[in-house]
């Protein structure tokens, strides 16, 4: 499963990555990148702490089931913990910043808005993540913040979102764990759009500065085609120029249970 992506990202055998991966999309849906890391850790020996910001657990489980991963069983095994921000962002629940634990499913639920200040309070989300990860310190954890852009779209400030991700990044790096998040970067990367979104730009540029690897998927300039779904680029933004790896660029196609990648210009669809 996702063999081509593993090769492109230099993940071999049973190895699991460490550090921070920024996933971004521009004109195409990059959600499959999040599922790549989710299934990579759950198919292997890793554990996942998933901060759900744009999907219900039922939707996540349905998609993962098509990829051959049973999220419900992983939850029962204690290898997957879901921190549900989505339902509260959707409902606009105010007045509570605590964490409620559902003992039946072991899924944490967090209310992230505080009506005493009118601002988002994401510290309970980080506290929940820290509790999950430190409860099993010898395990290899993937902290997966499903969609950081959704936090902005729901009224959470860029500063609050960045604080959450910064705390999670430090938590992951100190213990050899892994952090990944998806950001919609169309308003930042697409110069043809006359859109000024300062929060989105601040979020993207800050995460780009922090990350160890940046995986971006974008729409083809020539438009959609049934055989090619978009363009994929991988960057390793190392500050030491001598250690910098060259960027990789490929075309990709999303299939039912995997993603195929191939060299640019090798398909008749773009020749």
Phi and psi in degrees as a GROMACS rama.xvg file:
@    title "Ramachandran Plot"
@    xaxis  label "Phi"
@    yaxis  label "Psi"
@TYPE xy
55.1253  35.8651  UNK-2
-59.6869  -41.9129  UNK-3
-64.0799  -40.7082  UNK-4
-66.6956  -38.0823  UNK-5
-60.9681  -44.0506  UNK-6
-64.3137  -43.3596  UNK-7
-64.446  -35.1828  UNK-8
-95.1389  9.64525  UNK-9
59.4999  42.4781  UNK-10
-106.383  115.461  UNK-11
-120.783  151.557  UNK-12
56.1888  -135.269  UNK-13
-95.2638  11.9271  UNK-14
-67.7113  144.241  UNK-15
-118.81  140.703  UNK-16
-72.6375  161.272  UNK-17
-124.907  171.587  UNK-18
94.4369  -150.836  UNK-19
-132.263  123.142  UNK-20
-109.498  123.179  UNK-21
-93.7618  123.798  UNK-22
-109.76  130.503  UNK-23
-138.593  153.164  UNK-24
-132.941  152.996  UNK-25
-144.695  98.1187  UNK-26
86.1101  -6.22642  UNK-27
-136.575  163.402  UNK-28
-84.6453  115.334  UNK-29
-95.7084  16.0364  UNK-30
-60.3892  -27.265  UNK-31
-62.7855  -24.785  UNK-32
-66.541  -37.2554  UNK-33
-65.6473  -41.8133  UNK-34
-67.9806  -28.3515  UNK-35
-59.5034  -50.4882  UNK-36
-71.4117  -34.8645  UNK-37
-59.6722  -49.8587  UNK-38
-74.0044  -30.0267  UNK-39
-59.2702  -46.3574  UNK-40
-75.4529  -38.6831  UNK-41
-78.4066  -27.0955  UNK-42
-75.4923  -27.9422  UNK-43
-94.0581  -155.947  UNK-44
-87.5902  6.41781  UNK-45
-86.068  173.885  UNK-46
-121.084  154.582  UNK-47
-129.253  131.473  UNK-48
-110.535  107.035  UNK-49
-103.847  118.081  UNK-50
-92.2139  102.508  UNK-51
-83.5568  118.538  UNK-52
-118.673  -13.8449  UNK-53
-137.879  3.90792  UNK-54
-142.587  148.909  UNK-55
-78.2725  161.448  UNK-56
-62.5959  -35.6646  UNK-57
-60.7637  -41.8314  UNK-58
-67.7565  -45.4659  UNK-59
-57.8573  -43.6299  UNK-60
-66.2198  -37.9321  UNK-61
-65.9101  -42.7062  UNK-62
-67.1578  -44.8937  UNK-63
-63.2702  -33.7109  UNK-64
-61.9797  -38.5135  UNK-65
-64.6781  -26.3629  UNK-66
-89.7178  2.04688  UNK-67
88.8747  16.3019  UNK-68
-119.411  124.145  UNK-69
-92.5983  102.057  UNK-70
-68.0577  -35.469  UNK-71
-60.8638  -43.0141  UNK-72
-68.39  -35.1208  UNK-73
-66.2373  -35.9989  UNK-74
-63.4055  -46.0078  UNK-75
-64.2284  -30.7968  UNK-76
-78.4568  -9.87734  UNK-77
81.5309  11.6787  UNK-78
-92.5786  -11.8718  UNK-79
-132.917  127.24  UNK-80
-123.442  128.642  UNK-81
-108.383  124.403  UNK-82
-101.05  109.91  UNK-83
-89.8466  99.1872  UNK-84
-92.5632  -24.6195  UNK-85
-58.8094  -47.3499  UNK-86
-63.6891  -33.2102  UNK-87
-80.9075  -33.4845  UNK-88
-64.6235  -37.8978  UNK-89
-69.2439  -41.8885  UNK-90
-84.5603  -14.8086  UNK-91
65.3706  40.0367  UNK-92
-69.2449  132.982  UNK-93
-120.45  160.427  UNK-94
95.8035  2.71707  UNK-95
-142.112  136.592  UNK-96
-125.331  22.4545  UNK-97
-94.5334  -179.705  UNK-98
-118.167  129.179  UNK-99
-109.214  130.411  UNK-100
-104.333  124.221  UNK-101
-87.7477  104.945  UNK-102
-66.4839  -24.3257  UNK-103
-72.389  -34.6975  UNK-104
-116.633  -8.01461  UNK-105
62.1554  27.737  UNK-106
-101.669  126.992  UNK-107
-82.6262  141.188  UNK-108
-121.909  128.667  UNK-109
-123.311  130.378  UNK-110
-92.5965  128.169  UNK-111
-113.155  5.68551  UNK-112
-116.146  138.901  UNK-113
-119.839  115.955  UNK-114
-78.6727  -4.36197  UNK-115
-76.7997  -25.5712  UNK-116
-117.721  -16.1835  UNK-117
75.8481  7.4444  UNK-118
-118.233  161.995  UNK-119
-71.656  141.8  UNK-120
-119.051  96.6785  UNK-121
-94.0068  -3.90702  UNK-122
-57.323  -39.5336  UNK-123
-59.7155  -29.9783  UNK-124
-66.2624  -47.4549  UNK-125
-62.6827  -41.668  UNK-126
-58.8608  -39.1672  UNK-127
-66.7975  -43.0447  UNK-128
-59.6947  -47.5314  UNK-129
-61.207  -41.7993  UNK-130
-61.0919  -42.5476  UNK-131
-64.4629  -49.1359  UNK-132
-69.5065  -42.1424  UNK-133
-75.8288  -15.0163  UNK-134
-68.6228  -25.8752  UNK-135
-131.557  71.7714  UNK-136
-68.343  -19.8508  UNK-137
-86.7788  -8.89883  UNK-138
-86.1961  155.876  UNK-139
-89.5705  116.443  UNK-140
-106.698  141.853  UNK-141
-109.959  115.21  UNK-142
-91.5652  113.624  UNK-143
-116.361  105.954  UNK-144
-90.7674  106.766  UNK-145
-53.4167  -51.5205  UNK-146
-152.98  100.055  UNK-147
-68.6867  -30.9656  UNK-148
-63.0486  -30.7686  UNK-149
-64.8078  -31.0215  UNK-150
-62.9114  -44.5404  UNK-151
-62.0646  -43.8266  UNK-152
-64.3355  -21.3155  UNK-153
-95.3002  6.0325  UNK-154
100.674  0.867462  UNK-155
-76.4355  137.202  UNK-156
-70.8175  157.554  UNK-157
-63.8784  -37.9011  UNK-158
-62.7872  -43.984  UNK-159
-65.6045  -39.7348  UNK-160
-65.0963  -43.0837  UNK-161
-66.5821  -36.7961  UNK-162
-61.4639  -44.189  UNK-163
-58.8858  -47.8712  UNK-164
-69.5903  -34.1443  UNK-165
-65.2274  -44.4816  UNK-166
-62.199  -42.7192  UNK-167
-66.4708  -37.2846  UNK-168
-63.8253  -45.3556  UNK-169
-64.2882  -42.0791  UNK-170
-58.8748  -44.0946  UNK-171
-67.8629  -45.2274  UNK-172
-68.9035  -35.2152  UNK-173
-65.1078  -29.0712  UNK-174
-114.873  8.84768  UNK-175
75.3927  23.9983  UNK-176
-92.2754  -166.001  UNK-177
-137.09  139.854  UNK-178
-126.18  137.522  UNK-179
-143.326  146.136  UNK-180
-148.496  152.357  UNK-181
-103.305  138.185  UNK-182
-130.473  134.135  UNK-183
-80.7757  116.593  UNK-184
-113.579  16.1811  UNK-185
-60.2998  -42.0816  UNK-186
-71.7507  -15.2537  UNK-187
-97.5965  -43.0993  UNK-188
-93.1799  -25.2598  UNK-189
-88.4767  103.205  UNK-190
-70.5515  -16.6856  UNK-191
-76.2207  -17.9697  UNK-192
-86.252  127.851  UNK-193
-89.9823  70.1566  UNK-194
-128.675  128.906  UNK-195
-109.837  102.356  UNK-196
-122.177  91.3498  UNK-197
-65.7467  -36.8656  UNK-198
-63.9651  -44.0747  UNK-199
-63.853  -39.4518  UNK-200
-66.7337  -43.0629  UNK-201
-62.524  -44.261  UNK-202
-61.2759  -50.3473  UNK-203
-64.3616  -48.8843  UNK-204
-64.6114  -36.6636  UNK-205
-66.7428  -45.6102  UNK-206
-65.8986  -36.1106  UNK-207
-63.0909  -35.5844  UNK-208
-69.8527  -32.4726  UNK-209
-84.4414  -28.041  UNK-210
-74.1204  157.625  UNK-211
-93.8373  -27.4982  UNK-212
-145.194  140.819  UNK-213
-122.037  120.876  UNK-214
-113.173  117.183  UNK-215
-118.394  135.803  UNK-216
-118.578  137.175  UNK-217
-140.955  161.166  UNK-218
-72.449  152.314  UNK-219
-69.3979  141.079  UNK-220
-64.316  -28.2609  UNK-221
-81.1271  -3.96922  UNK-222
100.158  -178.766  UNK-223
-72.0097  149.694  UNK-224
-147.492  144.196  UNK-225
-66.6877  -21.812  UNK-226
-98.3862  -13.6057  UNK-227
-135.809  125.512  UNK-228
-96.8079  -15.2902  UNK-229
166.379  -170.957  UNK-230
-111.642  136.044  UNK-231
-122.168  132.72  UNK-232
-131.61  136.559  UNK-233
-119.122  126.824  UNK-234
-124.865  141.682  UNK-235
-111.696  91.4506  UNK-236
-77.8462  67.5423  UNK-237
-77.1601  135.692  UNK-238
-71.758  -26.284  UNK-239
-82.2247  110.587  UNK-240
-60.3189  -30.865  UNK-241
-68.6939  -26.2692  UNK-242
-99.4325  0.968185  UNK-243
-69.0205  133.231  UNK-244
-87.3201  149.259  UNK-245
-69.5316  147.86  UNK-246
-67.3755  150.681  UNK-247
-115.265  134.559  UNK-248
-128.506  130.934  UNK-249
-142.551  165.432  UNK-250
-97.508  158.302  UNK-251
-141.623  159.146  UNK-252
-137.902  129.071  UNK-253
-88.9088  123.277  UNK-254
-106.746  -177.211  UNK-255
-60.641  -42.3702  UNK-256
-125.603  10.2749  UNK-257
-162.773  -178.02  UNK-258
-131.429  128.783  UNK-259
-99.9998  139.921  UNK-260
-123.637  147.394  UNK-261
-151.941  157.893  UNK-262
-62.1208  145.71  UNK-263
-62.2762  137.069  UNK-264
85.56  0.816418  UNK-265
-92.5169  -2.17213  UNK-266
-105.214  138.988  UNK-267
-62.5414  -17.4059  UNK-268
-68.7604  -22.2635  UNK-269
-119.259  4.44187  UNK-270
